[in-house]
Amino acid sequence: MKKIAYLFATVAIAGWLCGCATFNTNAYKSIGTAAVAVDASMQAWGAYVRDGKATPAQEATVRAAYERYQQSMRVAQVLMHSYQTFPADKPLLTQALAGLKDAVLALQALTLVHPTQETK
């Protein structure tokens, strides 16, 4: 299950990074892909926690990373809506999407259990 979640999240991020449509379409896809990727990561993390493998320090670190992701997602969503009315906000939206990507990747680095860490 964890390997599947890791694979799904990796494919989602790869798709996010190589979009070919308009800026507007790519921005919406980026926001949606981020949500899907984080959901897969958090599902894998939840299984890891339920199995009793996570330490309290790891849980606190993941919680902080998840909060950062949530803040980044809110900023990206607000700027996406703003961009619809004020296209001059494109540089801000571009920066917000980059921050969202960074937050997702940081969260995935913490939550996705690598195959070498899994117990048999």
N, C-alpha and C positions, 0 to 999 in steps of 0.2 A: 504494500500500500504506500509506504513512504517513497519507494523508488518511483512509483507511478506519479505521485504528487510532485516529486522533484522533476521528473521528465516533463510533466504537463506545464509546470511553472517555467521551466527552461524554454520550452517551445513558445509559450506565451510571450516571454521577454524577447525572444528572437523575432517573432512576428511584429512586436512593438517597434523594434529598432529598424525594420526594413520596409516601412510603409511606402506606397507609391502614389497615393491619391493627393487631393488638395490638402492645404494646411488645416482647414476646418475639419475635414474628415479625419485626418491623422490625429488631430487633437482629441476628438471624441473617441477614436479608437484607442489612443494612449491611455485615456482615463479609464475606459472600460477594461482594457487589458490589465492595467494596474490592479483593478479590483479583483479580477479573476485570478491573477498571479498571487495576490496576497491571500485570497481565500484558500487556494491550494496549499500555500505555505503554512497557513494557520491550521488547516486540517491536519497536515503532517505533524506540526508542532503539538497540537492537541493530543494526538495519539502518543507522541513521545512523553508528554506530561502524564497522561493516563497510565502509561506503562511504568511510571515512577522513576523515569530516567533523568528528569530535569532537576537541577538543584534550585533552591530558592534564589540564588544570585542569577542564575540563567533566566528564571522566570521574570525577575525584576528587569533584567536587561531587555528581554523580548517585549515586555510591557512598555518600556520606554520607547523602543524602536517602533512599536505598533502605534503609539500615540504620535510619534513624529510622522509616521505614514498618514495617519488620520488628518493631521494638520496640513500636510502637504496636499492631500486629496481635496480638502475643503478649499484651500487657496486656488488650486487648479480649476475646480468647478466654478468658483466665483469668477475667476478671470476668463474662463471659457464663455460664460454668460455675458460678461462685460465686453469681450471681443466681438460678440454678435452685434452689439450696438456701437461700439467704438473700436473699429479695426486698428486704430493707432495703438491699442493695447497689445498688439502682437508680440513685441519684444518681452513684455511682462509675462504673457502667457507662455512663451517659449522658455523663459527662465523658470516659471512655475512647473512646467512639464519636466524639465531637466531635474528639478528638485524632487519631484514626485518619483521619477525613475530612480534617483539615488536612494530615496527612502525605501522604495520597494526592494532594491538590490541589497541594501543593508539589512532589512528585515529577513529577506530570504537567506542571507548568509548566516543568520542566527537561528532560523527556524527549520531549515531543511537539513535533515539528518543525512549525512553522507553514508554511502553503503559501507564504508570501513568502520563506522560507528555503530551500525546496527548489530543487535545480538541475534544469534541464530536460533 
